Amino acid sequence: MAPLLLASTAKAQWLSHPDPRVPRDPAGKAILTAPAPKALDGRPDLSGVWHVQPEPLEEKQKRFGPDVGRFSTIGMEAETVSMYAADILANYEPGEIVMTAEAEALYQRRREGQELSPTTRCLPASVPRATLLSEAFKIVQTPGLTLVIHELDGFPRQIYTDGRPVLKRIEFPSWLGYSLGRWDNDTFVVDTIGFNDKSWLDGRGHPHSEDLHITERYRRRDVGHLDVEFTIEDPKTYNKPISFKVTHLLELDSDIIEYFCNEGEKDFVHIVK
């Protein structure tokens, strides 16, 4: 897993102000298994501060080897991240997902350290990686627009829900792409295109082209759990779509922390080329 430059807490910023939207028992304890809250339009309200639910360390060691977790940066331990942050192909058998020759060559250069991860250069982790790492993220759901604010990158991803038409071509590809959201019953479906080809899909360096299309399906199971299914499609890079599911846990009575990677960065000059 490619490390980030700055240590960061795996938890969000805990506040002394209880979230009034969260139901509580007579003793004041949050009832995280209560039904998911509703927005003014009657849809499930996804708003909140979330952190990915990590798989057990033993599961990561089984998949990636016994050294996982032996060395780590404070706040970015293996126990605080999803295994898909390290490898989006964690559920697939070797050879099941095949890259084009050009993509495979790029992947190998990254694996050999010939190309640094964007996060090592204080560039965005992008989608889906930014929500699978140690840092929390915040969803703000409003009429016509839903924001996903990555603590890691420090800026919001905009998901438009105002009925604007689907674009077949994006003039200016970007790190976070162009996202449109819609509701399928109680599931929030987000389609994103318009990515540039600079981001890594995971810490191992799996690449993608500018034809990348990511579909996310968000379902707030209850107050405390947000289930998300990712489907990654990129015919220019992979022989078939890649899918995986994660659950995010509500960070109760908390908020994300201000995070600017370039501020105080001291590691880059020590990296051996």
C-alpha positions as a printed Julia matrix, in Angstrom:
273×3 Matrix{Float64}:
   0.0     0.0     0.0
   1.57    3.32   -1.04
   1.93    5.51    2.06
   0.78    9.1     2.25
   3.2    11.77    3.33
   1.42   13.14    6.35
   0.23   11.21    9.34
  -3.47   11.67    9.96
  -5.85   10.41   12.56
  -8.0     7.49   11.48
 -10.86    9.08   13.39
 -12.64   12.29   12.53
 -12.64   15.36   14.75
 -14.74   14.51   17.82
 -16.92   17.34   19.06
 -18.76   18.07   22.29
 -21.98   18.82   20.4
 -24.27   15.75   20.0
 -25.78   15.46   16.54
 -29.5    16.25   16.97
 -30.37   14.11   13.93
 -29.26   10.89   15.65
 -31.88    9.13   17.82
 -30.82    8.34   21.39
 -32.08    6.27   24.28
 -33.06    7.83   27.65
 -29.44    7.62   28.77
 -28.3     9.63   25.74
 -26.65    6.72   23.92
 -27.0     6.83   20.14
 -29.25    4.18   18.59
 -27.21    3.38   15.47
 -29.51    0.56   14.4
 -32.55    2.85   14.22
 -34.14    3.33   10.77
 -32.22    5.57    8.39
 -33.24    9.23    8.58
 -35.25   10.81    5.79
 -34.59   14.0     3.85
 -37.34   16.57    3.23
 -38.22   14.87   -0.05
 -38.81   11.55    1.72
 -35.65    9.92    0.38
 -33.06    8.41    2.75
 -30.7    11.1     4.02
 -27.08   10.02    3.49
 -25.69   13.09    5.25
 -23.07   12.49    7.91
 -19.4    11.85    8.57
 -18.38    8.35    7.53
 -15.37    6.06    7.77
 -14.88    2.81    5.91
 -15.32   -0.33    8.0
 -11.96   -2.13    7.71
 -11.71   -5.86    7.23
  -9.9    -7.75   10.03
  -6.11   -7.6     9.88
  -6.07  -11.39    9.61
  -8.1   -11.15    6.4
  -5.61   -8.69    4.88
  -2.67  -10.89    5.9
  -4.36  -13.9     4.32
  -4.78  -12.05    1.04
  -1.61   -9.94    0.92
   0.9   -11.76    3.1
   1.99  -11.9     6.78
   3.92   -8.62    6.62
   0.73   -6.56    6.34
   0.46   -4.4     9.45
   4.05   -5.02   10.56
   5.16   -1.54    9.51
   2.81    1.43    9.37
   2.49    5.18    9.81
   0.7     6.45   12.9
  -2.92    7.07   12.01
  -2.7     5.03    8.81
  -2.39    1.53   10.24
  -3.57   -1.44    8.19
  -6.42   -1.88   10.66
  -7.9     1.49    9.63
  -8.2     1.03    5.86
 -10.16   -1.17    3.48
  -8.27   -3.9     1.67
  -9.64   -2.44   -1.58
  -7.58    0.69   -0.95
  -4.57   -1.55   -1.42
  -5.93   -3.68   -4.28
  -9.27   -3.3    -6.07
  -8.81   -6.86   -7.35
  -8.67   -8.39   -3.86
 -11.73  -10.57   -4.56
 -10.58  -11.82   -7.95
  -8.52  -14.86   -8.84
  -5.18  -14.27  -10.62
  -5.78  -13.88  -14.34
  -9.5   -13.23  -13.98
  -9.06   -9.51  -14.64
  -6.73   -8.87  -17.57
  -5.2    -5.52  -18.5
  -4.18   -4.39  -21.95
  -0.48   -4.68  -22.71
  -0.01   -0.91  -22.35
  -1.83   -0.8   -19.01
   0.09   -3.83  -17.72
   3.39   -2.15  -18.57
   2.32    1.0   -16.73
   1.21   -1.08  -13.75
   4.57   -2.84  -13.59
   6.46    0.47  -13.69
   4.42    1.65  -10.74
   4.99   -1.6    -8.86
   8.73   -1.2    -9.4
   8.65    2.34   -8.01
   9.4     4.06  -11.3
   6.32    6.22  -10.89
   5.2     7.73   -7.59
   1.61    7.56   -6.39
  -0.32   10.83   -6.76
  -0.9    10.89   -3.0
   2.86   10.79   -2.46
   3.0    14.02   -4.48
   0.1    15.6    -2.55
  -2.32   15.03   -5.44
  -5.86   13.63   -5.05
  -6.54   10.0    -4.24
  -9.66   10.33   -6.42
 -12.52    7.82   -6.68
 -12.94    5.3    -5.1
  -9.66    5.33   -3.2
 -10.22    8.54   -1.18
 -13.09    6.97    0.79
 -11.28    3.67    1.46
  -8.29    4.99    3.4
  -7.8     6.07    7.02
  -9.37    9.48    6.58
 -13.08   10.08    7.07
 -15.34   11.78    4.54
 -18.49   13.83    4.82
 -21.7    13.63    2.8
 -23.9    16.72    2.56
 -27.2    15.93    0.83
 -29.19   18.89   -0.48
 -31.92   19.3    -3.13
 -30.27   19.18   -6.53
 -26.74   18.52   -5.28
 -24.98   16.06   -3.01
 -21.43   16.77   -1.83
 -18.86   14.17   -0.83
 -16.12   16.03    1.02
 -12.9    14.01    1.27
 -10.94   14.8     4.39
  -7.87   13.46    2.6
  -8.02   15.85   -0.33
  -9.72   18.74    1.43
 -12.18   19.58   -1.32
 -15.71   18.48   -2.26
 -16.83   16.14   -4.98
 -20.07   17.37   -6.53
 -22.84   14.92   -7.47
 -25.58   16.66   -9.44
 -29.18   15.53   -8.85
 -30.97   18.43  -10.55
 -32.03   16.48  -13.63
 -29.36   17.83  -15.95
 -28.72   15.69  -19.05
 -26.07   13.0   -19.26
 -22.98   14.18  -21.15
 -21.43   11.83  -23.68
 -18.16   13.74  -23.79
 -16.37   15.76  -21.12
 -14.35   18.68  -22.43
 -11.97   18.9   -19.49
 -11.23   15.57  -17.72
 -10.56   15.96  -14.0
  -9.36   14.09  -10.9
 -12.88   13.56   -9.53
 -14.77   13.35  -12.81
 -18.32   14.48  -13.55
 -21.0    12.82  -11.4
 -24.77   12.53  -11.83
 -26.96   10.98   -9.12
 -30.43    9.46   -9.18
 -32.58    7.37   -6.86
 -33.49    3.72   -7.48
 -36.08    3.25   -4.72
 -34.0     3.74   -1.54
 -30.63    3.36   -3.28
 -28.67    6.41   -4.44
 -27.01    5.59   -7.76
 -24.1     7.73   -8.94
 -22.58    7.54  -12.43
 -19.24    9.26  -12.92
 -17.28    9.82  -16.13
 -14.84   12.5   -17.26
 -11.86   11.33  -15.22
  -8.34   12.18  -16.26
  -5.96    9.2   -16.4
  -3.6    10.41  -13.67
  -5.07    8.79  -10.56
  -4.38    5.3    -9.24
  -7.35    3.06   -8.52
  -5.53    1.6    -5.5
  -2.23    1.59   -3.65
  -0.77   -1.02   -5.97
  -1.1     1.33   -8.88
  -3.84   -0.2   -11.02
  -4.29    2.32  -13.84
  -7.24    3.52  -15.85
  -7.91    5.5   -19.01
 -10.0     8.62  -19.55
 -12.85    6.3   -20.57
 -13.25    5.18  -16.95
 -16.88    4.92  -15.8
 -17.59    4.33  -12.12
 -21.04    3.45  -10.8
 -21.7     3.7    -7.06
 -24.81    2.43   -5.3
 -25.32    3.93   -1.82
 -27.81    2.42    0.61
 -28.13    3.7     4.17
 -29.07    0.5     5.95
 -29.81    2.3     9.22
 -28.53    5.29   11.17
 -25.04    3.91   11.62
 -24.31    1.95    8.42
 -23.88    3.05    4.81
 -23.4     0.22    2.27
 -21.73    1.09   -1.02
 -21.19   -1.04   -4.12
 -18.62    0.11   -6.69
 -18.54   -1.01  -10.32
 -15.5     0.09  -12.34
 -15.74   -0.12  -16.12
 -12.88    0.75  -18.45
 -12.8    -1.34  -21.66
  -9.63    0.44  -22.78
  -7.81   -0.98  -19.76
  -9.6    -4.08  -18.41
 -11.27   -7.09  -20.01
 -14.4    -6.77  -17.85
 -15.95   -4.63  -15.1
 -14.53   -4.74  -11.57
 -16.93   -4.71   -8.6
 -16.64   -4.72   -4.82
 -18.7    -3.7    -1.78
 -17.81   -1.88    1.42
 -19.67   -0.59    4.46
 -19.04    2.8     6.03
 -19.68    3.48    9.71
 -21.13    6.74   11.0
 -18.57    8.81   12.89
 -20.88    9.93   15.66
 -20.93   13.57   16.82
 -17.87   14.39   14.76
 -16.58   16.29   11.77
 -13.76   15.98    9.27
 -10.43   17.66    9.96
  -8.78   20.32    7.81
  -6.13   18.57    5.74
  -3.59   20.19    3.42
  -0.95   17.75    2.29
   1.51   20.39    1.06
   1.52   22.2     4.38
   4.52   20.99    6.38
   5.41   18.27    3.86
   8.98   17.08    4.51
   9.23   13.65    2.87
   9.49   14.33   -0.86
  13.15   15.45   -0.79
  14.09   12.19    0.93
  12.5     9.91   -1.66
  15.15    8.03   -3.63
  14.43    8.22   -7.34
